[in-house]
């Protein structure tokens, strides 16, 4: 009976230690740095770049980043402002969603023009065969093109 109680205690203690270690491991890898090196290649690191380089402090999982100009130098690896360490916080996911794309903008505008000016609209199906769109499908494609223009065009 005593051995059974001890083994339960040891199993519980071991489980607690493993859970604590796994949580501390998750927190340790949440901050990293991103910059462009002198060859023009993006660099991701757990350490800040050399002096005189613009970089970003990024936290994984939140989508937040902190843009740091080169003249500011090394800063604490934080993405949430606090007293004495003020900066503008950037939501990277939101910035990516709001990014304008001239190529996709012109494609969406061309699609909308074709959908509004042509009497017959032909599209390729999944097998690569041409088929004529119905009026409902044309209206749906027109709505999609207008939505894409709103996303990708300035």
N, C-alpha and C positions, 0 to 999 in steps of 0.2 A: 504494500500500500504506500509506503514512504517513497519507494522508487518511482511509482506511478505519479505521485504528486510532484516529485522533483523533475521528472521528465516533462510534465505539463508546464511547470514553471520555466524550465530551460527553453522549451519550444516557444512559449509566449515571449520570453526575453529576446530570443533569437529573431522572432518575427518583428518585434518592435525595433530592434537594431537595424534590420534589413529595410524596414519602412523608412526609418529616419535617414539612413544613408541614401536611399533612392530619392527622397525628397530633396536632400541637400545637393545631390548630383544634378537634379533638374534645375535648381535655382542657380547653380554655378555656371551653367552654359547659356544664360539668357541674354547676355550683352555681347555684341561684337561690333567691329569697326569695318567701314567700307570706304574705299577711296579708289582713285584712278592713279596708277603708277606712271612714271615718266615715259613709258613705252605706250601708254594709252590703254593698258589692260586693267580691268576691274580687279581689286584685291579685297578679300574678306579675311579678317584676322581677329583673334581674341586680344590683340595688342594694338595700341594706336599707331598711326603711321609716323614716319620721321617728321621732324620740325619743318614748317613751311608748306605743308600739304593740306588742302581742303579735304575734310572727311565727314562721315556721318557716324553717329553712335546709334546702333539699332538694337532693339530688344526683340527677341524671337517670341512669337505667340501673341503679341499685342498689336503689331502693325505700326507701332510708333517709332519715330526716328528723331534724332537731334542733329541738325546740320551745323557743322563747326567750321568757320572760315580759318584759313591757314594762319592769319595773324593773331587769332585767339589762342593758339597753342594747345597744349594738353588740357583737357577738362575732365572732371569726374565722369565716370562711365554711367551716367544717369539719363533717362529719357523723360523723367517727371520733374518739373521745376520745383524748387524749394527755396526758402529764404537764403540769400547769399549765393545762389546758383540759379539765376533766372535766365531763361531762354525760351524761344518759341518752339512749341511742340508740334510736330508734323505727323499727321495720320497717313502713313505710307499707302495703306489700302485705298483710302479716299483719293489720294493724289493719283494713284494708278487708275482708278475708275474714271477720274475726270480728265485724263490725259487726252488731248486732241490729237488726231491722226489725219494729216492731210490726204494721204493715199486712200484711206478708208472713207474719208469725207467725200472725195471726188467720185469714188465708186458708188457710194450711196446716192449721191446727187444724180449720177448718170442712170442708175437703176430707177430712181423716182421719175426722171424725165421720160425714160422708155415706157414706164408703166402708165404715165398720164397721156403720152402723145400717140402711142401705137394702138391700133384697133385690135390687133391680134398679138398676144404675147406668148412666146414659145420658151419653155425651159427644159433642161435635161433632167430626167428622172434618175433614180439610183443606179440603173443599168446603163446609163449614158444615152438613152433613147429620148428623142424630142417629143414633147407633148404640149398641146395648147392649153393655157390656163383658162379656167372659168372666170366669170365676173367676180364671184366671191373670193376666189384665190387671188385675183388681181387686186382687189380691195385690201386683202390681208397683206399682200406683198408691199402695197403702197404704204400701209400703216407701219410695217417693219422698216421700210426705207426712211420714212419720216422720223421714226424713233432713232435710227442709226445716225441720221443727220444731226439730231439733237445731241447725241453722244460724242461724235467725232469731229463735228465742224465747230469752228470758233464763233 
